[in-house]
Amino acid sequence: MADAPVYLAADIGGTNARFAIARGSAETGFELVHVRRCKLADHAGPAEALAAFLDSWDGPAPTRACLAVAGPVGEGEVRLTNASWRFEPSALKRAFGFETLAAVNDFAAQARGAPLCPPAEQRLIADGTAAPGAPIAVLGPGTGLGLGLLVPHEGGVSVVATEGGHAGFAPRTEGDMQIARFIAAEHGFVSWEHVLSGPGLVLIHRALCAEDRLPDPDMPAEAITAQALAEPGSTARRTVLAFLAMLGAYAGDVAVMTGARGGLYIAGGIVPKLAGLIDDSAFEARRVARGAMSEYVRAIPVSLVLSDAAPLMGAAAIAEGA
């Protein structure tokens, strides 16, 4: 890969940003050879952070770049949702002399990069046979619930960003309905994101505590997952098992709604920490239980992305134009 093209890839969140030099291609695989993390508060904006990163790189200058950002991306100025950084992609492109500079939503990069992660950084949750040329779906519970589609075509793959996390939650069991009623009492409309996210874990936990007539807990998502892993009989364990069952139901819904017979990937920061409990949950039963379409869904492979490199690899692929 020494002579392979190099691209600048960035994953910019609300607090931290990661910049990387990616060498290779989407077809042969990317190698992230220079990854640096910085706090947004340490730089006035992306131009200053980008300049500092490039100063730390002594290899060949990247001519193409892609910045994946936590916020909506349209024409003109890009503004991060939870940070003060803002920038004009065309101005950055001119300032640093890039041939191309793309700005995309962070989950678009996550979706593009999920299938590019090496096999060692994935875990097969459900075996199946991917249909060549069919769409691939990537969903990711995190601070919110992201859903992206990859549509293969001659010469590459198109990334379709969606707001599928905001589709209406579909309860399947009496337990689901009790959780939905609890959330509806506070939020009105209940979306899939209300249950399949970090805040969703907190809401499910609160709902189950209320059901058991326990005091309203003051536990963040990280504490809930830690207790779930350590204490099998805890309400936190019930919370996580309910979360994973709902995730399976959502994955099955996504498969039939999008025709994602090319495979389904689960990304984001929450589920990898819970990987050891997936087999103990109703994830797979909920995913495939859909009447006449059960075999259709059962044939679709499902993989869990274990690496946090997916957004950077996706940004590299977008920079490459593949």
C-alpha positions as CSV (number, residue, x, y, z in Angstrom):
1,M,0.0,0.0,0.0
2,A,3.0,2.3,0.1
3,D,2.2,3.8,-3.3
4,A,-1.5,3.8,-2.8
5,P,-3.4,7.1,-2.9
6,V,-3.9,8.9,0.4
7,Y,-7.1,10.7,1.5
8,L,-7.9,13.0,4.5
9,A,-10.8,11.7,6.5
10,A,-12.4,13.4,9.5
11,D,-15.1,12.4,12.0
12,I,-16.2,15.6,13.8
13,G,-18.6,15.2,16.8
14,G,-20.0,17.6,19.3
15,T,-17.0,17.5,21.6
16,N,-14.1,15.7,19.9
17,A,-12.8,15.3,16.3
18,R,-10.7,12.6,14.7
19,F,-8.6,13.2,11.7
20,A,-6.9,10.5,9.7
21,I,-4.8,9.8,6.6
22,A,-6.3,6.9,4.8
23,R,-4.3,4.9,2.3
24,G,-5.8,2.5,-0.2
25,S,-9.2,2.2,-1.8
26,A,-12.7,1.0,-1.1
27,E,-12.1,-1.9,-3.4
28,T,-8.8,-3.1,-1.9
29,G,-9.3,-1.8,1.6
30,F,-8.2,1.3,3.5
31,E,-5.4,1.5,6.0
32,L,-5.6,4.4,8.5
33,V,-2.0,5.3,8.9
34,H,-2.2,8.6,10.9
35,V,-5.1,9.1,13.3
36,R,-5.2,12.1,15.6
37,R,-7.9,13.2,18.1
38,C,-8.5,16.7,19.3
39,K,-11.0,18.6,21.4
40,L,-13.1,21.0,19.5
41,A,-12.6,23.5,22.3
42,D,-8.9,23.6,21.6
43,H,-9.4,25.1,18.1
44,A,-11.4,28.1,16.8
45,G,-12.8,26.0,14.0
46,P,-12.1,23.2,11.5
47,A,-9.6,25.2,9.5
48,E,-7.3,25.6,12.5
49,A,-7.7,21.9,13.5
50,L,-7.1,20.8,10.0
51,A,-4.0,22.9,9.7
52,A,-2.6,21.4,13.0
53,F,-3.3,17.9,11.8
54,L,-1.6,18.4,8.4
55,D,1.4,19.9,10.2
56,S,1.7,16.7,12.1
57,W,1.8,14.5,8.9
58,D,5.1,14.2,7.1
59,G,3.9,11.9,4.3
60,P,2.5,12.8,0.8
61,A,-0.2,15.5,0.9
62,P,-3.7,14.2,0.5
63,T,-5.4,15.8,-2.5
64,R,-9.0,14.7,-1.6
65,A,-10.8,15.1,1.7
66,C,-14.1,14.3,3.4
67,L,-15.3,15.7,6.7
68,A,-18.1,13.8,8.4
69,V,-19.9,16.0,10.9
70,A,-22.5,15.6,13.6
71,G,-25.1,17.8,12.1
72,P,-27.2,18.3,8.9
73,V,-25.4,19.0,5.7
74,G,-26.8,20.8,2.8
75,E,-25.8,23.6,0.4
76,G,-23.6,26.3,1.8
77,E,-22.4,26.7,5.4
78,V,-22.2,23.6,7.6
79,R,-23.0,24.1,11.3
80,L,-22.5,21.4,13.9
81,T,-25.6,20.7,16.0
82,N,-24.0,20.6,19.4
83,A,-20.8,22.8,18.9
84,S,-19.9,26.2,17.7
85,W,-17.8,25.1,14.7
86,R,-19.1,26.2,11.3
87,F,-17.5,26.2,7.9
88,E,-18.0,26.5,4.1
89,P,-16.7,23.3,2.4
90,S,-15.7,25.3,-0.7
91,A,-13.7,27.8,1.4
92,L,-11.8,25.0,3.1
93,K,-11.1,23.3,-0.2
94,R,-9.6,26.5,-1.6
95,A,-7.6,27.3,1.5
96,F,-5.9,23.9,1.7
97,G,-5.7,23.3,-2.1
98,F,-7.7,20.0,-2.2
99,E,-9.0,18.8,-5.5
100,T,-12.2,17.9,-3.7
101,L,-13.5,18.3,-0.2
102,A,-16.9,16.7,0.7
103,A,-18.9,17.4,3.9
104,V,-21.3,14.7,4.9
105,N,-23.4,13.8,7.9
106,D,-21.5,11.6,10.3
107,F,-23.9,8.7,10.0
108,A,-23.6,8.8,6.2
109,A,-19.9,8.1,6.7
110,Q,-20.6,5.5,9.4
111,A,-22.9,3.7,6.9
112,R,-20.5,3.8,4.1
113,G,-17.6,2.6,6.3
114,A,-19.4,-0.3,8.1
115,P,-18.9,-2.9,5.3
116,L,-15.3,-1.7,4.8
117,C,-14.2,-2.7,8.3
118,P,-11.9,-5.8,8.3
119,P,-13.6,-9.1,9.2
120,A,-11.7,-9.1,12.5
121,E,-13.5,-5.9,13.5
122,Q,-17.0,-7.4,12.8
123,R,-19.1,-10.0,14.5
124,L,-21.6,-12.1,12.6
125,I,-24.8,-12.0,14.6
126,A,-27.1,-13.8,12.2
127,D,-25.8,-15.9,9.3
128,G,-27.3,-15.6,5.9
129,T,-26.5,-15.1,2.2
130,A,-26.1,-11.5,0.9
131,A,-27.9,-10.9,-2.4
132,P,-25.4,-9.4,-4.9
133,G,-26.3,-5.9,-5.9
134,A,-29.0,-5.5,-3.3
135,P,-29.2,-2.6,-0.9
136,I,-27.4,-2.8,2.4
137,A,-28.8,-1.2,5.6
138,V,-26.7,0.2,8.4
139,L,-28.3,1.2,11.7
140,G,-26.6,2.7,14.7
141,P,-28.0,3.3,18.2
142,G,-26.0,5.9,20.0
143,T,-26.9,9.4,21.1
144,G,-29.7,9.0,18.6
145,L,-30.6,6.3,16.1
146,G,-29.1,6.5,12.7
147,L,-30.2,4.6,9.6
148,G,-28.4,4.7,6.3
149,L,-28.7,2.7,3.1
150,L,-26.0,1.7,0.7
151,V,-27.2,1.1,-2.9
152,P,-24.6,-0.6,-5.1
153,H,-24.4,0.5,-8.8
154,E,-22.0,0.2,-11.6
155,G,-18.9,2.0,-10.5
156,G,-19.5,2.3,-6.9
157,V,-22.0,2.7,-4.1
158,S,-24.5,5.5,-3.3
159,V,-25.1,6.4,0.3
160,V,-28.7,7.3,1.1
161,A,-29.1,9.1,4.4
162,T,-32.4,8.7,6.2
163,E,-34.3,9.8,9.2
164,G,-35.5,6.3,9.8
165,G,-34.8,6.5,13.5
166,H,-37.8,8.8,13.8
167,A,-40.3,6.3,12.5
168,G,-43.0,5.4,14.9
169,F,-42.1,2.7,17.5
170,A,-44.1,-0.5,17.0
171,P,-44.7,-2.4,20.3
172,R,-45.0,-6.1,19.9
173,T,-45.7,-7.4,23.4
174,E,-47.5,-6.2,26.5
175,G,-44.1,-5.3,28.0
176,D,-43.3,-3.1,24.9
177,M,-46.7,-1.5,25.3
178,Q,-46.1,-0.6,28.9
179,I,-42.8,1.0,28.0
180,A,-44.4,2.9,25.1
181,R,-47.2,4.2,27.4
182,F,-44.6,5.4,29.9
183,I,-42.6,7.2,27.2
184,A,-45.8,8.6,25.6
185,A,-46.8,10.1,28.9
186,E,-43.7,12.3,28.8
187,H,-43.0,12.8,25.1
188,G,-46.3,12.2,23.2
189,F,-45.2,10.6,20.0
190,V,-42.9,7.6,20.5
191,S,-40.3,7.0,17.9
192,W,-37.8,4.1,17.5
193,E,-35.1,6.5,18.6
194,H,-36.9,6.9,22.0
195,V,-36.1,3.3,22.8
196,L,-33.0,2.5,20.6
197,S,-30.5,5.1,21.8
198,G,-28.5,6.0,25.0
199,P,-31.4,8.2,26.2
200,G,-33.7,5.3,25.2
201,L,-31.9,2.9,27.5
202,V,-32.6,5.4,30.3
203,L,-36.3,5.7,29.4
204,I,-36.7,1.9,29.3
205,H,-35.0,1.5,32.7
206,R,-37.2,4.2,34.2
207,A,-40.3,2.5,32.7
208,L,-39.4,-0.9,34.2
209,C,-38.6,0.7,37.6
210,A,-42.0,2.4,37.5
211,E,-43.6,-1.0,36.6
212,D,-42.0,-2.6,39.6
213,R,-42.9,0.4,41.8
214,L,-39.3,1.3,42.5
215,P,-38.1,4.9,42.9
216,D,-37.3,6.7,39.7
217,P,-33.6,5.9,39.2
218,D,-30.9,8.5,38.5
219,M,-28.7,6.3,36.2
220,P,-27.1,7.3,33.0
221,A,-26.9,4.8,30.1
222,E,-23.3,3.8,30.9
223,A,-24.2,2.8,34.4
224,I,-27.2,0.8,33.2
225,T,-25.1,-1.2,30.8
226,A,-22.4,-1.7,33.4
227,Q,-24.9,-3.0,35.9
228,A,-26.6,-5.2,33.3
229,L,-23.4,-6.9,32.5
230,A,-22.5,-7.4,36.2
231,E,-25.9,-8.3,37.8
232,P,-28.0,-10.9,35.9
233,G,-31.1,-10.4,38.2
234,S,-31.1,-6.6,38.0
235,T,-33.6,-4.3,36.4
236,A,-30.7,-3.0,34.3
237,R,-30.3,-6.5,32.8
238,R,-34.1,-6.6,32.0
239,T,-33.6,-3.1,30.4
240,V,-30.8,-4.3,28.1
241,L,-32.6,-7.5,27.1
242,A,-35.7,-5.4,26.2
243,F,-33.5,-3.0,24.3
244,L,-31.9,-5.8,22.3
245,A,-35.3,-7.4,21.6
246,M,-36.6,-4.1,20.2
247,L,-33.4,-3.7,18.2
248,G,-34.1,-7.1,16.5
249,A,-37.7,-6.0,15.8
250,Y,-36.4,-2.7,14.2
251,A,-33.8,-4.5,12.2
252,G,-36.4,-6.8,10.7
253,D,-38.7,-3.9,9.9
254,V,-35.8,-2.1,8.2
255,A,-35.0,-5.2,6.1
256,V,-38.5,-5.5,4.7
257,M,-39.0,-1.7,4.2
258,T,-35.8,-1.2,2.4
259,G,-35.2,-4.5,0.6
260,A,-31.8,-4.7,2.3
261,R,-31.1,-8.2,1.1
262,G,-27.4,-7.2,0.7
263,G,-26.9,-7.4,4.4
264,L,-27.5,-5.4,7.6
265,Y,-24.9,-3.8,9.8
266,I,-25.3,-2.6,13.4
267,A,-22.9,0.2,14.2
268,G,-22.6,2.8,16.9
269,G,-21.2,2.9,20.4
270,I,-23.8,1.0,22.4
271,V,-24.4,-2.4,21.0
272,P,-20.7,-3.6,20.9
273,K,-20.6,-3.3,24.7
274,L,-23.7,-5.5,24.9
275,A,-22.5,-8.1,22.4
276,G,-22.3,-10.9,25.0
277,L,-26.0,-10.5,25.8
278,I,-27.4,-10.6,22.3
279,D,-27.7,-14.4,22.2
280,D,-29.6,-14.3,25.6
281,S,-32.1,-11.8,24.2
282,A,-35.0,-12.1,21.8
283,F,-33.1,-10.1,19.1
284,E,-33.2,-12.9,16.5
285,A,-36.7,-14.1,17.3
286,R,-38.1,-10.6,17.0
287,R,-36.1,-10.0,13.8
288,V,-37.4,-12.9,11.9
289,A,-41.0,-13.2,13.3
290,R,-42.9,-11.5,10.5
291,G,-45.3,-14.0,9.0
292,A,-45.0,-14.6,5.3
293,M,-41.8,-12.6,5.2
294,S,-40.0,-14.6,7.9
295,E,-37.8,-16.5,5.5
296,Y,-37.0,-13.4,3.5
297,V,-35.6,-11.7,6.6
298,R,-34.0,-14.9,7.9
299,A,-31.8,-15.1,4.8
300,I,-30.2,-11.7,5.4
301,P,-26.9,-11.7,7.2
302,V,-26.5,-9.3,10.2
303,S,-23.1,-8.1,11.4
304,L,-22.1,-6.0,14.4
305,V,-19.4,-3.5,13.7
306,L,-16.9,-3.6,16.6
307,S,-14.5,-0.9,15.4
308,D,-14.8,2.8,15.8
309,A,-12.9,3.2,12.5
310,A,-16.0,2.9,10.3
311,P,-16.7,6.6,10.0
312,L,-13.1,7.4,9.0
313,M,-13.1,4.6,6.4
314,G,-16.5,5.7,5.1
315,A,-15.2,9.3,4.9
316,A,-12.1,8.0,3.0
317,A,-14.4,6.1,0.5
318,I,-16.5,9.2,0.0
319,A,-13.3,11.3,-0.6
320,E,-12.2,8.7,-3.1
321,G,-15.6,9.0,-4.8
322,A,-16.3,5.3,-4.5
